[in-house]
Amino acid sequence: MTGAHAADSHDLIRVQGARVNNLKDVSVEIPKRRLTAFTGVSGSGKSSLVFSTIAAESQRMINETYSAFVQGFMPTLARPEVDLLEGLTTAIIVDQERMGSNPRSTVGTVTDANAMLRILFSRLGKPHVGPPTAFSFNVPTRTASGVMKTESGQGDKKTVVRNAVYLGGMCPRCEGMGAINDFDLTAIYDETKSLAEGALTVPGYSMDGWYGRIFAGAGFDMDKPIATYSEKERRKLLYGEPEKIKVEGVNLTYEGVLTKVQKSMLSKDVESMQPHVRRFVERAVTFTTCPDCDGTRLSAEARSSRIDGKNIADLCAMQITDLAAWVRDLDEPSAAPLLRGLQHLLDSFAEIGLGYLSLERPSGTLSGGEAQRTKMIRHLGSSLTDVTYVFDEPTIGLHPHDIERMNQLLLQLRDKGNTVLVVEHKPETIAIADHVVDLGPGAGTDGGTVCYEGSVDGLRGTGTITGRHLDDRATLKEEVRTASGAMEVRNAATHNLQDVDVDLPLGVLCVVTGVAGSGKSSLVHGSLAGRDGVVVIDQGAIRGSRRSNPATYTGLLEPIRKAFAKANGVKPALFSSNSEGACPTCNGAGVIYSELGVMATVESTCEDCEGRRFQASVLEYTLGGRNIAEVLAMSVTEAEGFFGDGEARTPAAHKILDRLADVGLGYLSLGQPLTTLSGGERQRLKLAAQMAEKGDVYVLDEPTTGLHLADVEQLLGLLDRLVESGKSVIVIEHHQAVMAHADWIIDLGPGAGHDGGTVVFEGTPDDLVSGRKTLTGQHLAAYVGA
């Protein structure tokens, strides 16, 4: 053959003129079938380029290959703002979004392992109980009798059904939740008071508003102390079934307090509640294991069917590595393909370092890193090649020991002939890349340009922020602080902890570390969360729509609105784009959305308010010479100066802005929608908001997630300031720079799952490095060059 084939010349993904979010006409060429790392400070535009441009366009074009009918059921994707995209291949996205925290969702249900086990038991289980649904804890058993009617061209057909049973595996007592709840009535009401005096202590139950009228309308004596209620009155107050009543000519529904709390609060996941509601639920509700199903969520029939002496609940409770061994020993030729598929799935868990989980583990309890690796499982043994895999910080939540394994997996995917794009901050993973694209130079409006393209060695020689910090190695502190006291944890046995006794020092920076799955989160969340004065800042996602922004999320808008209202003698609601001051044309959204069925929704700036979101009359009111839209367009740094002194001086607003600047978000504009923030920015926004809570002990769960090496230094400065102001800081962390900076380290291990759950070291970083007895000690010693 002479000359190369034309088809072999397409070995680049070309992006020209990308303008998504903060990207400024970015043009890059990315080699195919190689591993490319995208680096840069948090908020520099990495995700905008990789996810919102390359991966989004690939997905949109694949969706367009389906018929309009099928597209009608798919999310409609707009074409990203880019001049040219060439050489795209099918993109498979593995992001770091936490799994949905639905209380019915477990590791087994999200990875389809439970679906396979259910089919296995419906075929091989003795005694035979029924179809796969008979083993599902999300399907109740239903019995039906009566006439079934089917309309057809030949007239209606009627079928008489007598006691037809549709089998499900849900435990009827706990409805497949595995736990039943009981109320501590002393946390619901103060029996010495009457309703009018505010006896009810449930959030939102104020007697000044409609609730007071509803209770009076339902026939309660508002001035009678609850202690003197008859049994019938108390039952109606707490457990009353919904009943229609008329109050002041308005039709309303009265419901017992606990009946309503059950529906409005307990059907939701505790993690997704507002902080004050979560505190109430943790105080007032005790969750106990369901006595009927013993926490397995399954009905007695489902638990009675066994294979080799084990029922489906026993298998789901096993550690996945043990379950894989059990499946391997099962010799059932009639179910060979099913067993092969299940075997491969379970082996993938072990390969990716999640063999310590069990299938019954609720998916809402997985950390960000665990959730991301769980999503990776289905791609591991895939025979697809020439696919673009897009990873968002795959090393989140990983100990340096586990990062080495993750790197091997990324290289395996590449070596099968795939293009691997990784957004990453960890130098260990950047080091294995074939090609690096560094974005910056700063974050937000200061970012969005390509600072460097080329090899890792070339990056080291550049003056970019990433290049300068790539070989940064923290040094151990000369002197460590002395603890002022200790918080005792005794006999901790949550998840895999093996009766751990440990003293967490107060008044210092204490780091809890250990390999993924060693029991760090179980120790901190299981034994510290909920104690008085302890503020836990976890990895949970910020919930917010495109109407939410840093000003609304941190509560900053409240003092700003009041300051505007006071200066102009009008009411504060006018200065909210979600309330009375909203532009009536776009309802305060700033843009108008035109739905076009299966085509992408068109977004156009509102002509009346020109995207400012407020009515023209509201923009005439000023504070310090600026109107509300101009204030919301300011950056945090600019607003800090504006509200710090002069005519617009507002101490309450200035305090919140100080905290935002403290966590390194000085460049964010106050009105920027939360949906446009990067993962690292959201994490720090959450940190700034929760630092306002009154607490003596701050517990941070991996605060370096999504942070560039340069930002980690700023975070360490912030943690130091917190400790110096008299607070105690406990950090769950894998980042060696944070470990080196600690005053005290508690290392859990030695392994993951049932091989972990014990304290393998407590002491100063210096002792950990010189001892080198644990995996953490060995990696930290190599990091600091000891």
Secondary structure, DSSP 8 states (H G I E B T S, - for coil): --S--GGGG--EEEEEEE-STT--SEEEEEETTSEEEEE-STTSSHHHHIIIIIIHHHHHHHHTTS-HHHHTTS------S-SEEES---EEEE--------TT-BHHHHTTHHHHHHHHHHHH-BS---SGGGG-TTS--EEEEEEEEE--TT--EEEEEEEEEE---B-TTTTTSSEEEEE-GGGTB-TTSBTTTT-B-STT--TTSHHHHHHHHTT--TTSBGGG--HHHHHHHHH---EEEEETTEEEEE--HHHHHHHHTTTS-GGGS-HHHHHHHHHHEEEEE-TTTTTS-B-HHHHH-BBTTB-HHHHHHSBHHHHHHHHHT---GGGHHHHHHHHHHHHHHHHTT-TT-BTTSBGGGS-HHHHHHHHHHHHHT----S-EEEEE-TTTT--HHHHHHHHHHHHHHHHTT-EEEEE---HHHHTT-SEEEEEESSSGGG--EEEEEE-HHHHHTS-SHHHHHTT------SS----SEEEEEEEE-STT--SEEEEEEESSEEEEEESTTSSHHHHHHHHTTTSTTEEEE--------TT--HHHHTTTHHHHHHHHHHHHTS-GGGG-TTTTTB-TTTTTSSEEEEEETTEEEEEEE-TTTTT--B-TTGGG--BTTB-HHHHHTSBHHHHHHHTTSSTT--HHHHHHHHHHHHTT-TTSBTT--GGGS-HHHHHHHHHHHHTTS--SEEEEE-TTTT--HHHHHHHHHHHHHHHHTT-EEEEE---HHHHHH-SEEEEEESSSGGG--EEEEEE-HHHHHHH--SHHHHHHHHHHT-
